[in-house]
């Protein structure tokens, strides 16, 4: 792996050793029985896999939302299983997660309240400060005009952006994106790719700090020239492919299949 | 579990069943139901204890999020139900109490009116009817709301934001409903007693208002106030806990939400009646 030498130098943010990732649909069943994965600071991972290969379960486990059935899971060099609940929460909040299928905004709250909820819950700052931060976030994702409507009243393509802003509200260092481009038109797709790139480069919203990104997708094509590390989920296995240069030499049939799947 | 027991004669724990005779089949069936029922009870009680625990351990966590939520639930389950409770109180007053009063007067037993009203309206009918109304209007809606958000993964989204779903979804509902059922019960009782007298008055029952209220006042004991408070608040907590349990506690698919709602309504009514029975025992012991 060409990136191997440099990943050693950077501190790890997510590590999974010999992890069995449980399936949310059938708890107790290991959808990925053996994952060895290390995400280092400033990485930009793209994980491809066909539908039902366990991408969402892998991300949920990596974010600490779901316990692995077996093995070690560390966030920022601290093993989650051994931590007290409040400590665990602190580490977990450094990882943001954007869910698939519209990013699951809360339909009872307005767009503004959705984004403000984590700030209100975790921060002691006054309403004015929270309001300002929410306005910044909504400006950045281009939903300022929709602040006071419910997420179900939004155009469908905009709903996932609410989830994105909500995940960024607490200023996480790592962002996990679960199939963010599914069902979007090319223009929306470009917005997401560019926004992810600006986050990876250091967005003003995040105080220009570079973010570590992990993207799971069933169509890796748009991400091929964006990501820096690549992996595949194939037949219940986690297959790291290496960097962009390794990708060209890679003759993994599943990768060819995923890339060819939709091309003309 | 049920699938395995249907395909082969096995116990839920996997052990082979002995050959079935009619008596044994019935016993097995009944026993299985009892065990299932007790399991559910255990889980419900555990859920209640967790919610109570979270109330205290996170009492000072995010008050700016949870306190407005409690207010919102009091408004939804209490204030907005007031007209309905007033209507029902009036109706019960006219139908039951008015008739009872005039009947008792006719047979010359009007000295018992106070005791009767206190027992029937204040102790039993008030809390139970209010609880059923709140369950029908708010509890069932809560199961649908929570079940849908569970099915759509919003609970995981809350967890991803570091928000405890019990603290955010269950605890405000629990205390909101406790306060609502308690307050609505008071209104129900007052309205029912007043409209009951009104009906009796319209029927020319020879009874002064002062006598009616004097009888009520002498029949009331301090336990009645304590028990009414405790009982109505408990009913509120039971409804909230059962409805939240059905909606949230287990992974749910969207097509299972109607079933969960039905289950929640049935279990809430049964649980309220069972607790009511416990309160009767408490009354007898005092």
Interface residues (C-beta under 8 A of the other chain):
Chain A: X24 X27 X60 X63 X65 X89 X92 X93 X96 X97 X99 X101 X103 X104 X105 X106 X107 X108 X117 X118 X120 X121 X122 X163 X166 X167 X170
Chain B: X62 X64 X65 X145 X149 X152 X153 X154 X156 X157 X159 X160 X161 X162 X163 X168 X251
